[in-house]
Structures are given as C-alpha cells and as structure tokens.
Amino acid sequence: MPLENTGNKFPLHFLGERLEFPPADQANQDGLLAVGGDLSTERLLLAYKSGIFPWFTEDALILWWSPDPRMVLFPEKIKISKSMCKVMRDKRFELTQNTCFEAVVEACSLAERKGQQGTWITEKMKLAYSELFKKGYARSYEVWDNRKLVGGLYGVDLGHIFCGESMFSLVPNASKFAFIKLAQELGKKRYRLIDCQVYTTHLESLGAEDIPRKKFLEILKT
C-alpha cells in the first residue's frame, strides 16, 4: 500500500503481511523505500537480495532503505595503511569467525558513534539477526587481545556479496583488523563486493567508495 511521499517521484510503500517489496529504485531521495512489515528470516533475505536493508529506532515502525549512491568495497581495493601493516605483522590480535555472534551484535549495539544518539540495533533486530545466524545466513568476525573480545563485525552473507551491518572496536585498530581480514578472505573467494550501505570517512579510508544504486543492483543480481 503506497503512502503519500510529497516531493518524490514514487510514493512511500506500507508493507503488510505479504512477502514483497517495491523496486529498490523507487526509494525517495533519502533512500527510504518502505515502512512496516516484519523482520522474519524470509523477509530479511528477500530485502538483502533486492538491495534493501532495515534501519530504524526502538519502538518505531520498521523502515526499509535503498540509498543512492551506495557505499561498497570491492575486496581487491582494500587499503592497508603502513600503521595497519605493522599491526598485522605484530600479530597482536587473534581472529575467529562465528564463535560468539550474539556478543558481537551486542557490542555493536553499545558502541558510541559520532553524531548518533542511541542505536538502530534494537532488541527486535538482535533477535532477527540471531535467527539469520542460526540458519547460516549471517556471519561474525571476532577480534581478540589476550583472550578478550576487543572488536568485530557482523553481516549477511549472500554467497557473492557480503552485506556488512555493523562493527565495533574497544581498542584502536580492532575493527579495522576485522574488516581487512574480511576483505582479504572474500577477495580470495571471488566475492564481488562488501556492501557498506552508506558513506563514512572511516570506510572510505579503508578503500570503500560510492557507486550508483543502479550499478549496485546489477552486481547484486549477477
């Protein structure tokens, strides 16, 4: 059901029980495409395969987004600074995968982010992504320092694209370490890209770039 969306070419859609989304290119100028629906595994997978992701605050309707441009990292373009090369050579950090997914999500929800109040990783989101993980569709990378969890990231794995959701760092360089390791692994496996969703200077410093949504959707469907 479309809702009025003044000033934009397409109406904002309200989702009911039916498992569907409007085309991603019908999002408004801010990237907002639809409202409502649920966070079932089936709907989340359909969303990610369609270039759409949820992003909303506690006690609010679920908001579905598909921004243009789209921030992505092509694995072969990962940038590793001289200081990070030293960090990786020193072998201070230990990396694991999928050993404590829920702990990584919780840590991401508690991470303080510049210019942001609260978190979009609501209790509903935690439960939904935990289900994705149990069913083999979500992954986490964990970074350890002296057996203490100090950083990590998580996201949804589509087999040729990794949809990054969030990362955290309790000590300098821990999240960068996880992201670089992720990019290196996915590059070896010939993944097309890592979806970073929206622009940040931090991601740009690691080699991520904005591409048109149309190009992103074409790669997604390959």
N, C-alpha and C positions, 0 to 999 in steps of 0.2 A: 504494500500500500504506500503510494507516494505521499510525502508531506510537503507543505509549501516551503520553498527554499529561495526566498526573494533574492534577485540579483545573480542567480546562477542559471546556466543553460538547462540543467536537469533538476528534477525535484528530489528532495531527500526521501529515501525509502524507509518505511517502517516494516520490520520483519516480524512475521508471525511464526506459527509452528512449522510451516512448510520449509523444507530444507532447500533454500535458494538464496542467491544474491543478485542484485542488478550488476551489469557490467562494470568493471572497475573504472573504466574511463568516464563513468557518469558521476564520479565524485565531484564535490564542489571545489572551489579554488583553494580551500584549506586542506583538501584531501578527505573530508568527511563524506562517506558514501551512504551509510545506513544506520538505523537505530533499532535496538531491540533484539529479538531472537534469544538464543541461549549459548552456552559455552560447551555444548556436547562435543565429544571427540569428532563425530561426523561433521558437525558444522565448522569446527576449527580447521579440520583438514581441507574441507571444501574452500574455506576462506583463504588459507595459505596457497593452495593450488590455483586460486583465482587472483592472487596478488593483493589480498586484503588481510588486514590484521585488526584485532580488538585493542582498544586503548580507552580506558575510562576510569573514573574515580569511584571510591566506595559509595554505596547507596545511590548510584546513578544508573540510568539505563545504559546498556551495553552500546558502545559506539564503535562502528567499523570504518576503517580508514584505508585509503589507497592514494598516497600523496604523489604529486608530480612537481618536481623531479623525485627520483628515488635514489637514496644513498645506498651504494653497494660497494663491495670489494671483490675484484677479480683476484683469486688467490695468488696468481703469478705476479701481481703488482704490490704485494705486501712490502711495506717499508720497515726496515730494521735499522734503527739508529746505531751509531757507534757505541753509545752507552748501553743499549739493549743487547748488542752483540756481546759486550763484556758480561752482562748479567747472565746471559745464556751460557757463555763459556765457563763462568764460575760455578755453575751447577748448584746454585743456592736453593733453587726451587725444585720440587718434585711435582710431576704432573700425573693425574689419574683421570679416568673417564667413567662417568656413570656410577660412582661409588656412593655418592650422597646427594642425589639430585635435589631432594626437598630442602636440604641445608643450604644449597647454593641459591635456590629460589628465595628462601627466607632471607639470606644475607643480601641478596639483590634488592629485596623489598625494603630493607632497613638502611640501605646506602643513601647518604646525603648527596644531593645533586644540585649544582649551582643553578639558581633561578627557579627551583622547583620546590613546592611545598607538598608534603605528603608523598604518596606513591600510587602508581597505576596498578601495581601488583597486589590486587585486592585478595581477600580470602577466597572469593569465587575463582579468581584467576589461578591461585595456588592449587586449588583442588582440581581445576580443569587441566592444568599442565601436568600435574601428578598423574592423572589418568592417561594423558598422552604418553608420558614416560613409561608407565606400566605396560602400555600396548606397543611400545617400541618406536614411537614416532618422535619423541623428544630426547635430547641428549644434554649432558652436562660435562664440563671440563672443570676439574678442581686443581687448585694450586696449593701446595703445602710447603711450609717452612718449619723445620723441626717438629714435624707431625701435627702442626696446627694449620687449620684451613685459613688461608690468608687472601684468597682470591679465586675467581672463577667466572664462568659464564654458562648460559643455557640457551637452547633454541629448539626449533623444529626442523627435522631432517627430512627433506623431500627426495633424497636419493641423488639429485643432481644440483640442488640448491640447498644451502643451509640458511634457515631464517633465524637470525640472531634476535633474541628477545631482550636480554639484559646481561650486564656483568658487574662485578664488584671487586674492590681491592681494599684490603685492610692495611697493606704496606705498599710502599712505592713499587711500581712496575709489575705487580702481581697479575692484574687484569691484562696488561699488555702482553705478558708472557703467555697467558692462556690464549689470547686472540692470535698471536703469532703462531703458536703451535697448531691451533685450529686451521689457520690458513695453509700452513705447510702440509698438514695431513690431507686436507681437501684438495690441494693442488696435485698431490701425488695420485689421488683417486679420480682426478679429472672432473671435479665439480666445476660447474660453470661460474658460480659466484656465491658470495655470502651476502644475504640481504641485511642491510643495516637500518633500513626503514627511513630514517630522517637524518639530516645533516648535523654533525657536531664537529668542532675543530679537533677533538681528540681522535675521532675516527679518520678524519682527513689526514692527520699526521701519520697515521698508520697505512695510508695508501688508498683509503676509500674515496669514492667520487660520486657525484650526482650524475645520473643518466635519465633520459626521458622515460616516463612511465611506459610509453608505447614500446620502447626497446626492452624494458624490464619484462613486460608481459610476453613479448616474443620469445625471449630467452626462457622464461618460465614454462612456456608451452612446448619447448623443443624436446 
